[in-house]
């Protein structure tokens, strides 16, 4: 039971640390979805690779 809680905590902390790094990297490299009035509702550019840190933390926790 404790090992599942530990893996969940490790996954959460990894995602928490990686998300701002990936967000800033995608903004710097221009990997963002720019809003337009016809198709998008958001008002500012949104990173396209936002799910990568979540996937990496999940796979990393499974690897442990």
N, CA, C, O and CB atoms as a CASP TS submission, in Angstrom:
PFRMAT TS
TARGET T0000
AUTHOR 0000-0000-0000
METHOD Language model
MODEL 1
PARENT N/A
ATOM      1  N   UNK     1       0.818  -1.191   0.000  1.00  0.00           N
ATOM      2  CA  UNK     1       0.000   0.000   0.000  1.00  0.00           C
ATOM      3  C   UNK     1       0.862   1.255   0.000  1.00  0.00           C
ATOM      4  O   UNK     1       0.565   2.230  -0.691  1.00  0.00           O
ATOM      5  CB  UNK     1      -0.930  -0.002   1.196  1.00  0.00           C
ATOM      6  N   UNK     2       1.943   1.215   0.793  1.00  0.00           N
ATOM      7  CA  UNK     2       2.804   2.381   0.862  1.00  0.00           C
ATOM      8  C   UNK     2       3.563   2.595  -0.436  1.00  0.00           C
ATOM      9  O   UNK     2       3.882   3.732  -0.785  1.00  0.00           O
ATOM     10  CB  UNK     2       3.773   2.246   2.011  1.00  0.00           C
ATOM     11  N   UNK     3       3.855   1.531  -1.149  1.00  0.00           N
ATOM     12  CA  UNK     3       4.583   1.693  -2.401  1.00  0.00           C
ATOM     13  C   UNK     3       3.721   2.387  -3.453  1.00  0.00           C
ATOM     14  O   UNK     3       4.246   3.163  -4.251  1.00  0.00           O
ATOM     15  CB  UNK     3       5.056   0.336  -2.919  1.00  0.00           C
ATOM     16  N   UNK     4       2.414   2.127  -3.475  1.00  0.00           N
ATOM     17  CA  UNK     4       1.535   2.817  -4.416  1.00  0.00           C
ATOM     18  C   UNK     4       1.415   4.300  -4.070  1.00  0.00           C
ATOM     19  O   UNK     4       1.392   5.147  -4.962  1.00  0.00           O
ATOM     20  CB  UNK     4       0.147   2.164  -4.426  1.00  0.00           C
ATOM     21  N   UNK     5       1.342   4.607  -2.799  1.00  0.00           N
ATOM     22  CA  UNK     5       1.292   6.006  -2.382  1.00  0.00           C
ATOM     23  C   UNK     5       2.600   6.710  -2.715  1.00  0.00           C
ATOM     24  O   UNK     5       2.597   7.870  -3.127  1.00  0.00           O
ATOM     25  CB  UNK     5       0.997   6.113  -0.878  1.00  0.00           C
ATOM     26  N   UNK     6       3.709   6.018  -2.538  1.00  0.00           N
ATOM     27  CA  UNK     6       5.016   6.590  -2.871  1.00  0.00           C
ATOM     28  C   UNK     6       5.127   6.854  -4.367  1.00  0.00           C
ATOM     29  O   UNK     6       5.598   7.917  -4.771  1.00  0.00           O
ATOM     30  CB  UNK     6       6.145   5.654  -2.416  1.00  0.00           C
ATOM     31  N   UNK     7       4.703   5.909  -5.188  1.00  0.00           N
ATOM     32  CA  UNK     7       4.755   6.098  -6.637  1.00  0.00           C
ATOM     33  C   UNK     7       3.825   7.217  -7.090  1.00  0.00           C
ATOM     34  O   UNK     7       4.165   7.980  -7.994  1.00  0.00           O
ATOM     35  CB  UNK     7       4.393   4.803  -7.351  1.00  0.00           C
ATOM     36  N   UNK     8       2.667   7.316  -6.473  1.00  0.00           N
ATOM     37  CA  UNK     8       1.756   8.415  -6.792  1.00  0.00           C
ATOM     38  C   UNK     8       2.362   9.764  -6.425  1.00  0.00           C
ATOM     39  O   UNK     8       2.235  10.730  -7.179  1.00  0.00           O
ATOM     40  CB  UNK     8       0.424   8.228  -6.067  1.00  0.00           C
ATOM     41  N   UNK     9       3.013   9.833  -5.285  1.00  0.00           N
ATOM     42  CA  UNK     9       3.664  11.069  -4.858  1.00  0.00           C
ATOM     43  C   UNK     9       4.825  11.428  -5.785  1.00  0.00           C
ATOM     44  O   UNK     9       4.991  12.593  -6.148  1.00  0.00           O
ATOM     45  CB  UNK     9       4.164  10.935  -3.414  1.00  0.00           C
ATOM     46  N   UNK    10       5.620  10.446  -6.167  1.00  0.00           N
ATOM     47  CA  UNK    10       6.730  10.684  -7.089  1.00  0.00           C
ATOM     48  C   UNK    10       6.202  11.176  -8.431  1.00  0.00           C
ATOM     49  O   UNK    10       6.751  12.118  -9.004  1.00  0.00           O
ATOM     50  CB  UNK    10       7.568   9.403  -7.279  1.00  0.00           C
ATOM     51  N   UNK    11       5.160  10.559  -8.931  1.00  0.00           N
ATOM     52  CA  UNK    11       4.566  10.973 -10.204  1.00  0.00           C
ATOM     53  C   UNK    11       4.030  12.393 -10.119  1.00  0.00           C
ATOM     54  O   UNK    11       4.236  13.187 -11.036  1.00  0.00           O
ATOM     55  CB  UNK    11       3.444  10.014 -10.610  1.00  0.00           C
ATOM     56  N   UNK    12       3.347  12.720  -9.033  1.00  0.00           N
ATOM     57  CA  UNK    12       2.807  14.065  -8.853  1.00  0.00           C
ATOM     58  C   UNK    12       3.910  15.109  -8.795  1.00  0.00           C
ATOM     59  O   UNK    12       3.819  16.143  -9.456  1.00  0.00           O
ATOM     60  CB  UNK    12       1.968  14.130  -7.589  1.00  0.00           C
ATOM     61  N   UNK    13       4.946  14.852  -8.015  1.00  0.00           N
ATOM     62  CA  UNK    13       6.034  15.817  -7.885  1.00  0.00           C
ATOM     63  C   UNK    13       6.806  15.987  -9.183  1.00  0.00           C
ATOM     64  O   UNK    13       7.226  17.096  -9.516  1.00  0.00           O
ATOM     65  CB  UNK    13       6.978  15.391  -6.783  1.00  0.00           C
ATOM     66  N   UNK    14       6.995  14.903  -9.915  1.00  0.00           N
ATOM     67  CA  UNK    14       7.681  14.991 -11.208  1.00  0.00           C
ATOM     68  C   UNK    14       6.872  15.835 -12.183  1.00  0.00           C
ATOM     69  O   UNK    14       7.432  16.687 -12.873  1.00  0.00           O
ATOM     70  CB  UNK    14       7.922  13.586 -11.794  1.00  0.00           C
ATOM     71  N   UNK    15       5.574  15.614 -12.250  1.00  0.00           N
ATOM     72  CA  UNK    15       4.722  16.409 -13.135  1.00  0.00           C
ATOM     73  C   UNK    15       4.693  17.868 -12.695  1.00  0.00           C
ATOM     74  O   UNK    15       4.673  18.772 -13.530  1.00  0.00           O
ATOM     75  CB  UNK    15       3.297  15.838 -13.165  1.00  0.00           C
ATOM     76  N   UNK    16       4.690  18.096 -11.393  1.00  0.00           N
ATOM     77  CA  UNK    16       4.676  19.451 -10.860  1.00  0.00           C
ATOM     78  C   UNK    16       5.953  20.203 -11.221  1.00  0.00           C
ATOM     79  O   UNK    16       5.905  21.407 -11.473  1.00  0.00           O
ATOM     80  CB  UNK    16       4.495  19.422  -9.348  1.00  0.00           C
ATOM     81  N   UNK    17       7.083  19.521 -11.250  1.00  0.00           N
ATOM     82  CA  UNK    17       8.352  20.159 -11.595  1.00  0.00           C
ATOM     83  C   UNK    17       8.543  20.309 -13.102  1.00  0.00           C
ATOM     84  O   UNK    17       9.108  21.302 -13.559  1.00  0.00           O
ATOM     85  CB  UNK    17       9.500  19.363 -11.016  1.00  0.00           C
ATOM     86  N   UNK    18       8.078  19.339 -13.867  1.00  0.00           N
ATOM     87  CA  UNK    18       8.312  19.369 -15.315  1.00  0.00           C
ATOM     88  C   UNK    18       7.354  20.286 -16.071  1.00  0.00           C
ATOM     89  O   UNK    18       7.712  20.798 -17.131  1.00  0.00           O
ATOM     90  CB  UNK    18       8.202  17.980 -15.870  1.00  0.00           C
ATOM     91  N   UNK    19       6.161  20.501 -15.557  1.00  0.00           N
ATOM     92  CA  UNK    19       5.163  21.284 -16.292  1.00  0.00           C
ATOM     93  C   UNK    19       5.620  22.716 -16.578  1.00  0.00           C
ATOM     94  O   UNK    19       5.494  23.152 -17.723  1.00  0.00           O
ATOM     95  CB  UNK    19       3.867  21.316 -15.514  1.00  0.00           C
ATOM     96  N   UNK    20       6.142  23.474 -15.606  1.00  0.00           N
ATOM     97  CA  UNK    20       6.607  24.821 -15.946  1.00  0.00           C
ATOM     98  C   UNK    20       7.787  24.816 -16.913  1.00  0.00           C
ATOM     99  O   UNK    20       7.906  25.709 -17.752  1.00  0.00           O
ATOM    100  CB  UNK    20       6.993  25.561 -14.689  1.00  0.00           C
ATOM    101  N   UNK    21       8.661  23.814 -16.799  1.00  0.00           N
ATOM    102  CA  UNK    21       9.803  23.744 -17.705  1.00  0.00           C
ATOM    103  C   UNK    21       9.361  23.517 -19.146  1.00  0.00           C
ATOM    104  O   UNK    21       9.858  24.169 -20.064  1.00  0.00           O
ATOM    105  CB  UNK    21      10.753  22.634 -17.272  1.00  0.00           C
ATOM    106  N   UNK    22       8.434  22.601 -19.338  1.00  0.00           N
ATOM    107  CA  UNK    22       7.935  22.316 -20.690  1.00  0.00           C
ATOM    108  C   UNK    22       7.125  23.498 -21.217  1.00  0.00           C
ATOM    109  O   UNK    22       7.201  23.820 -22.403  1.00  0.00           O
ATOM    110  CB  UNK    22       7.072  21.029 -20.694  1.00  0.00           C
ATOM    111  N   UNK    23       6.357  24.140 -20.355  1.00  0.00           N
ATOM    112  CA  UNK    23       5.590  25.318 -20.779  1.00  0.00           C
ATOM    113  C   UNK    23       6.517  26.414 -21.288  1.00  0.00           C
ATOM    114  O   UNK    23       6.281  26.978 -22.356  1.00  0.00           O
ATOM    115  CB  UNK    23       4.731  25.851 -19.617  1.00  0.00           C
ATOM    116  N   UNK    24       7.572  26.719 -20.531  1.00  0.00           N
ATOM    117  CA  UNK    24       8.502  27.765 -20.943  1.00  0.00           C
ATOM    118  C   UNK    24       9.273  27.369 -22.199  1.00  0.00           C
ATOM    119  O   UNK    24       9.528  28.211 -23.060  1.00  0.00           O
ATOM    120  CB  UNK    24       9.474  28.077 -19.814  1.00  0.00           C
ATOM    121  N   UNK    25       9.640  26.110 -22.309  1.00  0.00           N
ATOM    122  CA  UNK    25      10.346  25.639 -23.497  1.00  0.00           C
ATOM    123  C   UNK    25       9.469  25.747 -24.736  1.00  0.00           C
ATOM    124  O   UNK    25       9.936  26.170 -25.794  1.00  0.00           O
ATOM    125  CB  UNK    25      10.805  24.197 -23.306  1.00  0.00           C
ATOM    126  N   UNK    26       8.211  25.369 -24.611  1.00  0.00           N
ATOM    127  CA  UNK    26       7.330  25.442 -25.778  1.00  0.00           C
ATOM    128  C   UNK    26       7.060  26.881 -26.184  1.00  0.00           C
ATOM    129  O   UNK    26       6.923  27.170 -27.373  1.00  0.00           O
ATOM    130  CB  UNK    26       6.014  24.729 -25.495  1.00  0.00           C
ATOM    131  N   UNK    27       6.983  27.777 -25.228  1.00  0.00           N
ATOM    132  CA  UNK    27       6.823  29.199 -25.570  1.00  0.00           C
ATOM    133  C   UNK    27       8.061  29.738 -26.271  1.00  0.00           C
ATOM    134  O   UNK    27       7.953  30.502 -27.230  1.00  0.00           O
ATOM    135  CB  UNK    27       6.537  30.028 -24.309  1.00  0.00           C
ATOM    136  N   UNK    28       9.236  29.342 -25.794  1.00  0.00           N
ATOM    137  CA  UNK    28      10.481  29.827 -26.380  1.00  0.00           C
ATOM    138  C   UNK    28      10.679  29.300 -27.799  1.00  0.00           C
ATOM    139  O   UNK    28      11.169  30.023 -28.666  1.00  0.00           O
ATOM    140  CB  UNK    28      11.663  29.426 -25.508  1.00  0.00           C
ATOM    141  N   UNK    29      10.303  28.050 -28.038  1.00  0.00           N
ATOM    142  CA  UNK    29      10.492  27.442 -29.359  1.00  0.00           C
ATOM    143  C   UNK    29       9.327  27.708 -30.301  1.00  0.00           C
ATOM    144  O   UNK    29       9.397  27.368 -31.482  1.00  0.00           O
ATOM    145  CB  UNK    29      10.691  25.951 -29.218  1.00  0.00           C
ATOM    146  N   UNK    30       8.264  28.307 -29.797  1.00  0.00           N
ATOM    147  CA  UNK    30       7.123  28.634 -30.646  1.00  0.00           C
ATOM    148  C   UNK    30       6.165  27.483 -30.873  1.00  0.00           C
ATOM    149  O   UNK    30       5.403  27.494 -31.840  1.00  0.00           O
ATOM    150  CB  UNK    30       7.605  29.120 -31.954  1.00  0.00           C
ATOM    151  N   UNK    31       6.190  26.488 -29.998  1.00  0.00           N
ATOM    152  CA  UNK    31       5.291  25.345 -30.116  1.00  0.00           C
ATOM    153  C   UNK    31       3.990  25.644 -29.369  1.00  0.00           C
ATOM    154  O   UNK    31       3.638  24.951 -28.415  1.00  0.00           O
ATOM    155  CB  UNK    31       5.961  24.052 -29.563  1.00  0.00           C
ATOM    156  N   UNK    32       3.292  26.673 -29.809  1.00  0.00           N
ATOM    157  CA  UNK    32       2.062  27.090 -29.157  1.00  0.00           C
ATOM    158  C   UNK    32       0.935  27.169 -30.175  1.00  0.00           C
ATOM    159  O   UNK    32       1.158  27.326 -31.376  1.00  0.00           O
ATOM    160  CB  UNK    32       2.252  28.443 -28.454  1.00  0.00           C
ATOM    161  N   UNK    33      -0.268  27.056 -29.665  1.00  0.00           N
ATOM    162  CA  UNK    33      -1.466  27.207 -30.484  1.00  0.00           C
ATOM    163  C   UNK    33      -1.932  28.640 -30.350  1.00  0.00           C
ATOM    164  O   UNK    33      -2.367  29.065 -29.279  1.00  0.00           O
ATOM    165  CB  UNK    33      -2.590  26.202 -30.062  1.00  0.00           C
ATOM    166  N   UNK    34      -1.842  29.373 -31.422  1.00  0.00           N
ATOM    167  CA  UNK    34      -2.221  30.782 -31.389  1.00  0.00           C
ATOM    168  C   UNK    34      -3.734  30.924 -31.604  1.00  0.00           C
ATOM    169  O   UNK    34      -4.308  30.262 -32.469  1.00  0.00           O
ATOM    170  CB  UNK    34      -1.439  31.582 -32.465  1.00  0.00           C
ATOM    171  N   UNK    35      -4.367  31.785 -30.819  1.00  0.00           N
ATOM    172  CA  UNK    35      -5.824  31.942 -30.956  1.00  0.00           C
ATOM    173  C   UNK    35      -6.200  32.689 -32.230  1.00  0.00           C
ATOM    174  O   UNK    35      -5.493  33.595 -32.669  1.00  0.00           O
ATOM    175  CB  UNK    35      -6.391  32.679 -29.745  1.00  0.00           C
ATOM    176  N   UNK    36      -7.306  32.298 -32.802  1.00  0.00           N
ATOM    177  CA  UNK    36      -7.906  33.055 -33.896  1.00  0.00           C
ATOM    178  C   UNK    36      -9.406  33.156 -33.604  1.00  0.00           C
ATOM    179  O   UNK    36      -9.946  32.312 -32.890  1.00  0.00           O
ATOM    180  CB  UNK    36      -7.629  32.373 -35.301  1.00  0.00           C
ATOM    181  N   UNK    37     -10.067  34.142 -34.128  1.00  0.00           N
ATOM    182  CA  UNK    37     -11.469  34.364 -33.739  1.00  0.00           C
ATOM    183  C   UNK    37     -12.439  33.324 -34.277  1.00  0.00           C
ATOM    184  O   UNK    37     -13.585  33.274 -33.828  1.00  0.00           O
ATOM    185  CB  UNK    37     -11.907  35.711 -34.202  1.00  0.00           C
ATOM    186  N   UNK    38     -12.019  32.494 -35.222  1.00  0.00           N
ATOM    187  CA  UNK    38     -12.945  31.553 -35.853  1.00  0.00           C
ATOM    188  C   UNK    38     -12.998  30.195 -35.157  1.00  0.00           C
ATOM    189  O   UNK    38     -14.066  29.588 -35.066  1.00  0.00           O
ATOM    190  CB  UNK    38     -12.561  31.357 -37.291  1.00  0.00           C
ATOM    191  N   UNK    39     -11.862  29.715 -34.669  1.00  0.00           N
ATOM    192  CA  UNK    39     -11.840  28.334 -34.189  1.00  0.00           C
ATOM    193  C   UNK    39     -11.478  28.165 -32.722  1.00  0.00           C
ATOM    194  O   UNK    39     -11.812  27.137 -32.133  1.00  0.00           O
ATOM    195  CB  UNK    39     -10.889  27.559 -34.998  1.00  0.00           C
ATOM    196  N   UNK    40     -10.814  29.128 -32.115  1.00  0.00           N
ATOM    197  CA  UNK    40     -10.304  28.938 -30.758  1.00  0.00           C
ATOM    198  C   UNK    40     -10.952  29.931 -29.806  1.00  0.00           C
ATOM    199  O   UNK    40     -11.222  31.074 -30.174  1.00  0.00           O
ATOM    200  CB  UNK    40      -8.773  29.087 -30.726  1.00  0.00           C
ATOM    201  N   UNK    41     -11.196  29.493 -28.596  1.00  0.00           N
ATOM    202  CA  UNK    41     -11.836  30.332 -27.599  1.00  0.00           C
ATOM    203  C   UNK    41     -10.839  30.986 -26.651  1.00  0.00           C
ATOM    204  O   UNK    41     -11.172  31.975 -26.000  1.00  0.00           O
ATOM    205  CB  UNK    41     -12.822  29.520 -26.814  1.00  0.00           C
ATOM    206  N   UNK    42      -9.619  30.453 -26.560  1.00  0.00           N
ATOM    207  CA  UNK    42      -8.658  31.018 -25.620  1.00  0.00           C
ATOM    208  C   UNK    42      -8.122  32.347 -26.139  1.00  0.00           C
ATOM    209  O   UNK    42      -8.114  32.600 -27.344  1.00  0.00           O
ATOM    210  CB  UNK    42      -7.501  30.037 -25.373  1.00  0.00           C
ATOM    211  N   UNK    43      -7.676  33.190 -25.212  1.00  0.00           N
ATOM    212  CA  UNK    43      -7.259  34.528 -25.576  1.00  0.00           C
ATOM    213  C   UNK    43      -5.757  34.718 -25.709  1.00  0.00           C
ATOM    214  O   UNK    43      -5.304  35.773 -26.154  1.00  0.00           O
ATOM    215  CB  UNK    43      -7.771  35.471 -24.585  1.00  0.00           C
ATOM    216  N   UNK    44      -4.984  33.713 -25.331  1.00  0.00           N
ATOM    217  CA  UNK    44      -3.527  33.826 -25.411  1.00  0.00           C
ATOM    218  C   UNK    44      -2.963  32.500 -25.912  1.00  0.00           C
ATOM    219  O   UNK    44      -3.662  31.488 -25.873  1.00  0.00           O
ATOM    220  CB  UNK    44      -2.909  34.207 -24.024  1.00  0.00           C
ATOM    221  N   UNK    45      -1.717  32.483 -26.379  1.00  0.00           N
ATOM    222  CA  UNK    45      -1.144  31.225 -26.900  1.00  0.00           C
ATOM    223  C   UNK    45      -1.076  30.134 -25.826  1.00  0.00           C
ATOM    224  O   UNK    45      -0.704  30.387 -24.680  1.00  0.00           O
ATOM    225  CB  UNK    45       0.263  31.481 -27.462  1.00  0.00           C
ATOM    226  N   UNK    46      -1.441  28.927 -26.227  1.00  0.00           N
ATOM    227  CA  UNK    46      -1.446  27.761 -25.344  1.00  0.00           C
ATOM    228  C   UNK    46      -0.397  26.772 -25.844  1.00  0.00           C
ATOM    229  O   UNK    46      -0.371  26.471 -27.038  1.00  0.00           O
ATOM    230  CB  UNK    46      -2.863  27.095 -25.288  1.00  0.00           C
ATOM    231  N   UNK    47       0.480  26.250 -24.956  1.00  0.00           N
ATOM    232  CA  UNK    47       1.476  25.265 -25.394  1.00  0.00           C
ATOM    233  C   UNK    47       0.808  24.004 -25.939  1.00  0.00           C
ATOM    234  O   UNK    47      -0.185  23.526 -25.392  1.00  0.00           O
ATOM    235  CB  UNK    47       2.411  24.901 -24.234  1.00  0.00           C
ATOM    236  N   UNK    48       1.367  23.479 -27.021  1.00  0.00           N
ATOM    237  CA  UNK    48       0.802  22.275 -27.645  1.00  0.00           C
ATOM    238  C   UNK    48       1.278  20.989 -26.986  1.00  0.00           C
ATOM    239  O   UNK    48       0.640  19.948 -27.147  1.00  0.00           O
ATOM    240  CB  UNK    48       1.153  22.244 -29.113  1.00  0.00           C
ATOM    241  N   UNK    49       2.363  21.034 -26.263  1.00  0.00           N
ATOM    242  CA  UNK    49       2.927  19.808 -25.695  1.00  0.00           C
ATOM    243  C   UNK    49       2.725  19.761 -24.175  1.00  0.00           C
ATOM    244  O   UNK    49       3.606  19.303 -23.448  1.00  0.00           O
ATOM    245  CB  UNK    49       4.426  19.705 -26.034  1.00  0.00           C
ATOM    246  N   UNK    50       1.584  20.226 -23.703  1.00  0.00           N
ATOM    247  CA  UNK    50       1.320  20.294 -22.272  1.00  0.00           C
ATOM    248  C   UNK    50       1.143  18.951 -21.598  1.00  0.00           C
ATOM    249  O   UNK    50       1.315  18.847 -20.383  1.00  0.00           O
ATOM    250  CB  UNK    50       0.118  21.102 -22.037  1.00  0.00           C
ATOM    251  N   UNK    51       0.804  17.921 -22.352  1.00  0.00           N
ATOM    252  CA  UNK    51       0.607  16.611 -21.729  1.00  0.00           C
ATOM    253  C   UNK    51       1.892  15.803 -21.632  1.00  0.00           C
ATOM    254  O   UNK    51       1.890  14.727 -21.034  1.00  0.00           O
ATOM    255  CB  UNK    51      -0.419  15.826 -22.502  1.00  0.00           C
ATOM    256  N   UNK    52       2.971  16.283 -22.192  1.00  0.00           N
ATOM    257  CA  UNK    52       4.239  15.544 -22.159  1.00  0.00           C
ATOM    258  C   UNK    52       4.753  15.358 -20.730  1.00  0.00           C
ATOM    259  O   UNK    52       5.157  14.244 -20.396  1.00  0.00           O
ATOM    260  CB  UNK    52       5.294  16.271 -22.998  1.00  0.00           C
ATOM    261  N   UNK    53       4.764  16.380 -19.862  1.00  0.00           N
ATOM    262  CA  UNK    53       5.245  16.132 -18.494  1.00  0.00           C
ATOM    263  C   UNK    53       4.391  15.139 -17.716  1.00  0.00           C
ATOM    264  O   UNK    53       4.908  14.393 -16.884  1.00  0.00           O
ATOM    265  CB  UNK    53       5.300  17.428 -17.736  1.00  0.00           C
ATOM    266  N   UNK    54       3.104  15.124 -17.976  1.00  0.00           N
ATOM    267  CA  UNK    54       2.225  14.167 -17.290  1.00  0.00           C
ATOM    268  C   UNK    54       2.550  12.748 -17.753  1.00  0.00           C
ATOM    269  O   UNK    54       2.636  11.831 -16.937  1.00  0.00           O
ATOM    270  CB  UNK    54       0.726  14.498 -17.558  1.00  0.00           C
ATOM    271  N   UNK    55       2.728  12.569 -19.054  1.00  0.00           N
ATOM    272  CA  UNK    55       3.078  11.255 -19.586  1.00  0.00           C
ATOM    273  C   UNK    55       4.435  10.795 -19.065  1.00  0.00           C
ATOM    274  O   UNK    55       4.587   9.640 -18.670  1.00  0.00           O
ATOM    275  CB  UNK    55       3.083  11.283 -21.115  1.00  0.00           C
ATOM    276  N   UNK    56       5.412  11.682 -19.062  1.00  0.00           N
ATOM    277  CA  UNK    56       6.762  11.323 -18.593  1.00  0.00           C
ATOM    278  C   UNK    56       6.734  10.945 -17.112  1.00  0.00           C
ATOM    279  O   UNK    56       7.392   9.986 -16.710  1.00  0.00           O
ATOM    280  CB  UNK    56       7.751  12.497 -18.824  1.00  0.00           C
ATOM    281  N   UNK    57       5.992  11.675 -16.308  1.00  0.00           N
ATOM    282  CA  UNK    57       5.931  11.336 -14.886  1.00  0.00           C
ATOM    283  C   UNK    57       5.201  10.020 -14.652  1.00  0.00           C
ATOM    284  O   UNK    57       5.573   9.258 -13.760  1.00  0.00           O
ATOM    285  CB  UNK    57       5.247  12.451 -14.107  1.00  0.00           C
ATOM    286  N   UNK    58       4.181   9.747 -15.433  1.00  0.00           N
ATOM    287  CA  UNK    58       3.456   8.484 -15.318  1.00  0.00           C
ATOM    288  C   UNK    58       4.348   7.302 -15.701  1.00  0.00           C
ATOM    289  O   UNK    58       4.413   6.308 -14.978  1.00  0.00           O
ATOM    290  CB  UNK    58       2.201   8.508 -16.203  1.00  0.00           C
ATOM    291  N   UNK    59       5.024   7.412 -16.823  1.00  0.00           N
ATOM    292  CA  UNK    59       5.901   6.331 -17.280  1.00  0.00           C
ATOM    293  C   UNK    59       7.096   6.170 -16.328  1.00  0.00           C
ATOM    294  O   UNK    59       7.549   5.056 -16.066  1.00  0.00           O
ATOM    295  CB  UNK    59       6.394   6.608 -18.724  1.00  0.00           C
ATOM    296  N   UNK    60       7.593   7.296 -15.823  1.00  0.00           N
ATOM    297  CA  UNK    60       8.700   7.218 -14.858  1.00  0.00           C
ATOM    298  C   UNK    60       8.288   6.521 -13.575  1.00  0.00           C
ATOM    299  O   UNK    60       9.062   5.736 -13.028  1.00  0.00           O
ATOM    300  CB  UNK    60       9.217   8.609 -14.534  1.00  0.00           C
ATOM    301  N   UNK    61       7.101   6.785 -13.090  1.00  0.00           N
ATOM    302  CA  UNK    61       6.626   6.115 -11.886  1.00  0.00           C
ATOM    303  C   UNK    61       6.398   4.625 -12.140  1.00  0.00           C
ATOM    304  O   UNK    61       6.666   3.795 -11.271  1.00  0.00           O
ATOM    305  CB  UNK    61       5.335   6.769 -11.389  1.00  0.00           C
ATOM    306  N   UNK    62       5.905   4.291 -13.328  1.00  0.00           N
ATOM    307  CA  UNK    62       5.755   2.871 -13.649  1.00  0.00           C
ATOM    308  C   UNK    62       7.093   2.169 -13.787  1.00  0.00           C
ATOM    309  O   UNK    62       7.224   0.987 -13.467  1.00  0.00           O
ATOM    310  CB  UNK    62       4.965   2.706 -14.926  1.00  0.00           C
ATOM    311  N   UNK    63       8.085   2.907 -14.266  1.00  0.00           N
ATOM    312  CA  UNK    63       9.434   2.336 -14.394  1.00  0.00           C
ATOM    313  C   UNK    63      10.077   2.033 -13.052  1.00  0.00           C
ATOM    314  O   UNK    63      10.892   1.117 -12.940  1.00  0.00           O
ATOM    315  CB  UNK    63      10.323   3.281 -15.168  1.00  0.00           C
ATOM    316  N   UNK    64       9.711   2.799 -12.037  1.00  0.00           N
ATOM    317  CA  UNK    64      10.261   2.542 -10.698  1.00  0.00           C
ATOM    318  C   UNK    64       9.672   1.265 -10.132  1.00  0.00           C
ATOM    319  O   UNK    64      10.006   0.873  -9.014  1.00  0.00           O
ATOM    320  CB  UNK    64       9.981   3.727  -9.746  1.00  0.00           C
TER
END
